[in-house]
Amino acid sequence: MMINFIIVLAIVAVGAWLGNVLMSVEQRVSQARRRVRGVRNTLDKLDATIHRLHREEEGLHAEIEELVRDMVELRKKQTDVQQRLTEAQSKRRPQILILTERRNPADKEWLVTVVNQQIGEIDAAHPLAVEWARGRSYLVWAESDREAAERASRRFSARPGYQVRSVTAVKEDLYRTNSARSAA
């Protein structure tokens, strides 16, 4: 009977041990299932985030393409405007400046062109360098073309580089007196 008791005790001990092992395995399986569920949830969230990011990327690509098209169109417009500006500046009517308003009754109107190449040589970025290189036109009243050139030379003689390029008689009345305006 003792053997039966030992066998039963051994069976109960093995059963208890197997029960403990089974409970431990069940706990580990439960933990593994929780981890798998957590990982699956994380994967689902990551998958949803990836899909959202793909949609945003496609939207950004479309927006970039639209901006590039707009930029190309605006650059074309800018080129057109710059070309029209260049044409307008090249067609710009020359400005006639009055050297002095002093005049004698016998004086005639002369158009004197004064140039200065040194401004461009000293400072090519100077805003008036090109204008002075081309020449600035001044309206001068004098009895002769030689006197008109002398008046312009006296005006600019204190500054180096200024030269009288040409003197031409004015064919039309550029500067009317007040009495001539009121009579007309």
Order of alpha helices (4+ residues) and beta strands (2+ residues): alpha-beta-beta-alpha-alpha-beta-alpha-beta-alpha
